[in-house]
Amino acid sequence: LLREEVELLERMAAIREKLRDLRREQAEAGVTSPLDLIRAETKLASQRSEIFGKRMARQQLMRRIAVLAGVPAEGLRLRPRAQNRTPAAERLDAAALADLAFMRRPDLARLEQEKEAAAHALRAARAGQIPWFEYVEGSVEDTHGDIYSREELFTGRDHTTRDETEWQVRVAMTLPVFNWLGDEIRLTRTQLAAAEARVSGQYELVRSEVGGVLEDYRAAQTEWARLNGESERLRTEMHARIEGLAQEPTIKREEVLAAHEELLAFRRVCLKAQREYLFMEQCLETVSGGALPTEESVDRRTP
């Protein structure tokens, strides 16, 4: 948009240069006052200064984009602006955009993580009140024995086998006496309540942000559409009428130049309205956490 505005300013400067030359001719002929020539030269100088400022602003933006993209500023080429990049009308709803923000915004994700950490700390504090056992040591001993016996009154002998296993285990039981006071649980419960309050407040803030920015976006879009329609009508109708009136002997040349300048000035107003509309679209993308769904993306996803 800055490049288009610079082009418009250059065309306006060319018209003011013609008007200055006309004022100089008229002043030399004594038809007009030298003050008109001074005003024409002053307007032309101011216009050229504004053009220089716009060019410098564009160069600064190009350098910033090059730094962010990690490429040399001399080799940076911007992609042409898409003319049909229109957000999907059915997605331009406060509830739908709020849902997108809830899924995509990193500040909400960070607060949700803090809430989960506080809930985990509360569960850990409650688990700390339960007594627990710890293994200290253990031992195992196996015994195998054979017993042979013979009775004196009878012949023969008896054989008995016996296996014995002996094991010992020592454990220690810990009683969390100080945890039973509940100080840690009260602290973690307070931290959880504070985290839940922050999450709830941030959700409400996001809803209000989305609703306000969406309202501003619709107002800017309506104004730009109105001015764009007027600009197209003036460009097609008024330009031809001005050129036709320029052939009339009663129409002064400076009036024709002034009319052309007014048309260019109105186109510049349309550019400013479009810039405001695109800026509000960027603000809407910021509060919703990402790019807005366009008509083309919705059509591709629709079976």
Solvent accessible surface area in square Angstrom, and as a share of the most:
residue,aa,sasa,rsa
1,L,47,0.23
2,L,33,0.17
3,R,129,0.47
4,E,50,0.23
5,E,0,0.00
6,V,13,0.07
7,E,82,0.37
8,L,7,0.03
9,L,0,0.00
10,E,67,0.30
11,R,123,0.45
12,M,8,0.04
13,A,12,0.09
14,A,48,0.37
15,I,22,0.11
16,R,47,0.17
17,E,66,0.29
18,K,107,0.45
19,L,25,0.13
20,R,43,0.16
21,D,53,0.27
22,L,16,0.08
23,R,50,0.18
24,R,84,0.31
25,E,101,0.45
26,Q,29,0.13
27,A,25,0.19
28,E,137,0.61
29,A,75,0.58
30,G,62,0.59
31,V,115,0.66
32,T,25,0.15
33,S,50,0.32
34,P,89,0.56
35,L,108,0.54
36,D,31,0.16
37,L,31,0.15
38,I,99,0.50
39,R,130,0.47
40,A,8,0.06
41,E,69,0.31
42,T,78,0.46
43,K,109,0.46
44,L,4,0.02
45,A,61,0.48
46,S,64,0.41
47,Q,4,0.02
48,R,119,0.43
49,S,75,0.48
50,E,59,0.27
51,I,12,0.06
52,F,132,0.55
53,G,37,0.36
54,K,50,0.21
55,R,111,0.41
56,M,68,0.30
57,A,38,0.30
58,R,75,0.28
59,Q,84,0.37
60,Q,84,0.37
61,L,81,0.40
62,M,36,0.16
63,R,120,0.44
64,R,151,0.55
65,I,68,0.35
66,A,3,0.03
67,V,119,0.69
68,L,158,0.78
69,A,63,0.49
70,G,68,0.66
71,V,63,0.36
72,P,95,0.60
73,A,46,0.36
74,E,141,0.63
75,G,54,0.52
76,L,18,0.09
77,R,190,0.69
78,L,90,0.45
79,R,219,0.80
80,P,117,0.74
81,R,83,0.30
82,A,58,0.45
83,Q,148,0.66
84,N,103,0.53
85,R,110,0.40
86,T,61,0.35
87,P,5,0.03
88,A,0,0.00
89,A,73,0.57
90,E,101,0.45
91,R,77,0.28
92,L,21,0.11
93,D,67,0.35
94,A,45,0.35
95,A,65,0.50
96,A,32,0.24
97,L,0,0.00
98,A,7,0.05
99,D,78,0.40
100,L,29,0.14
101,A,0,0.00
102,F,49,0.21
103,M,145,0.65
104,R,84,0.31
105,R,32,0.12
106,P,102,0.64
107,D,25,0.13
108,L,2,0.01
109,A,51,0.39
110,R,134,0.49
111,L,23,0.12
112,E,53,0.24
113,Q,121,0.54
114,E,69,0.31
115,K,65,0.28
116,E,116,0.52
117,A,64,0.50
118,A,11,0.09
119,A,24,0.19
120,H,114,0.51
121,A,37,0.28
122,L,11,0.06
123,R,141,0.52
124,A,58,0.45
125,A,5,0.04
126,R,121,0.44
127,A,59,0.46
128,G,20,0.20
129,Q,54,0.24
130,I,112,0.57
131,P,53,0.34
132,W,108,0.38
133,F,138,0.57
134,E,90,0.41
135,Y,148,0.56
136,V,75,0.43
137,E,83,0.37
138,G,41,0.40
139,S,61,0.39
140,V,109,0.63
141,E,104,0.47
142,D,107,0.56
143,T,69,0.40
144,H,125,0.56
145,G,29,0.28
146,D,73,0.38
147,I,88,0.45
148,Y,135,0.51
149,S,58,0.38
150,R,175,0.64
151,E,117,0.52
152,E,173,0.78
153,L,159,0.79
154,F,149,0.62
155,T,140,0.81
156,G,49,0.47
157,R,167,0.61
158,D,87,0.45
159,H,104,0.46
160,T,72,0.42
161,T,71,0.42
162,R,142,0.52
163,D,103,0.54
164,E,83,0.37
165,T,89,0.52
166,E,98,0.44
167,W,164,0.58
168,Q,110,0.49
169,V,78,0.45
170,R,142,0.52
171,V,90,0.52
172,A,43,0.33
173,M,105,0.47
174,T,46,0.26
175,L,86,0.43
176,P,10,0.06
177,V,84,0.48
178,F,172,0.72
179,N,54,0.27
180,W,127,0.45
181,L,116,0.58
182,G,10,0.10
183,D,84,0.43
184,E,92,0.41
185,I,18,0.09
186,R,130,0.47
187,L,105,0.52
188,T,11,0.06
189,R,111,0.41
190,T,88,0.51
191,Q,86,0.38
192,L,26,0.13
193,A,57,0.44
194,A,42,0.33
195,A,2,0.02
196,E,76,0.34
197,A,66,0.51
198,R,116,0.42
199,V,9,0.05
200,S,64,0.41
201,G,40,0.39
202,Q,33,0.15
203,Y,48,0.18
204,E,102,0.46
205,L,87,0.43
206,V,0,0.00
207,R,114,0.42
208,S,69,0.45
209,E,56,0.25
210,V,1,0.00
211,G,29,0.28
212,G,34,0.33
213,V,26,0.15
214,L,5,0.03
215,E,124,0.55
216,D,75,0.39
217,Y,0,0.00
218,R,117,0.43
219,A,65,0.51
220,A,14,0.11
221,Q,55,0.25
222,T,94,0.54
223,E,70,0.31
224,W,59,0.21
225,A,57,0.44
226,R,133,0.48
227,L,15,0.07
228,N,57,0.29
229,G,42,0.41
230,E,61,0.27
231,S,5,0.03
232,E,80,0.36
233,R,101,0.37
234,L,30,0.15
235,R,107,0.39
236,T,94,0.55
237,E,84,0.38
238,M,52,0.23
239,H,85,0.38
240,A,65,0.50
241,R,148,0.54
242,I,22,0.11
243,E,74,0.33
244,G,42,0.41
245,L,88,0.44
246,A,37,0.29
247,Q,146,0.65
248,E,83,0.37
249,P,128,0.80
250,T,117,0.68
251,I,57,0.29
252,K,122,0.52
253,R,135,0.49
254,E,25,0.11
255,E,90,0.40
256,V,18,0.11
257,L,18,0.09
258,A,43,0.34
259,A,33,0.25
260,H,28,0.13
261,E,26,0.11
262,E,117,0.53
263,L,29,0.14
264,L,11,0.05
265,A,33,0.26
266,F,52,0.22
267,R,65,0.24
268,R,36,0.13
269,V,72,0.41
270,C,12,0.07
271,L,17,0.08
272,K,97,0.41
273,A,16,0.12
274,Q,23,0.10
275,R,79,0.29
276,E,87,0.39
277,Y,18,0.07
278,L,45,0.23
279,F,111,0.46
280,M,21,0.09
281,E,5,0.02
282,Q,112,0.50
283,C,33,0.20
284,L,0,0.00
285,E,33,0.15
286,T,102,0.59
287,V,18,0.10
288,S,0,0.00
289,G,27,0.26
290,G,24,0.23
291,A,66,0.51
292,L,8,0.04
293,P,19,0.12
294,T,27,0.16
295,E,65,0.29
296,E,87,0.39
297,S,19,0.12
298,V,21,0.12
299,D,95,0.49
300,R,179,0.65
301,R,144,0.53
302,T,83,0.48
303,P,169,1.06
